């Protein structure tokens, strides 16, 4: 079972990374850039790159929040190099110390830049299951990173959390607090979201994809529940794990929920009809095809992961 979960997680990650830029995708800049999206809130948007064209470890959103005492980093990228670029970007904006490095979940595009911050001696924070998940997947993820990044995988060691989020955790950056929430099994079994008290910004991690087809490693019903929970919040904007920052975040969540509920219903219908998983890959959530970037590859992988689990409902 443990090996199966590792394989499934690698399928999800490859599904995230194996992508082609299209007309709606942001254009990758020559330099590592960050966008100021609120008072003390900065986001770097990873590029949508095909594995064969150069994954480079930079495909997801990386964020940092600046308080009067110091900085909290939210996800660090897929390699030491990307983490170093993020750290350099922070240093151009503030000399304040990096107090916390927070990983929203275990996937390698979000965690391998942690090593770039070791010299800052921050608290590394993650879900209470994150350390074990990192240890379990470490060998497989290292092989995957080496295959995808080559020489740029060097130094990209896993840095495990020094502080765990069991249910909720509040950290103080000075003049602003971040409220961290550990979620039940959803996108993964290690999902953490956080909200900034000063700007009411929600950092959703990969519990929310915007424009890009959502992917699921673990439990689609848990993911739907997490998104429904977000809808009850009072936020001014949401930073997803992949995609643009959303001011109209309720609509963004509704879009994700529409896709997930359609996918769930269609897979259940196919199973009830006795249709094979391969056939279901071609039909499940087909009505969503034109609404999402990277639909074909991501949706097929979602069916591959969800169909066997839903057979046992």
Order of alpha helices (4+ residues) and beta strands (2+ residues): alpha-beta-beta-alpha-beta-beta-alpha-beta-alpha-beta-alpha-beta-beta-beta-beta-beta-alpha-beta-alpha-alpha-alpha
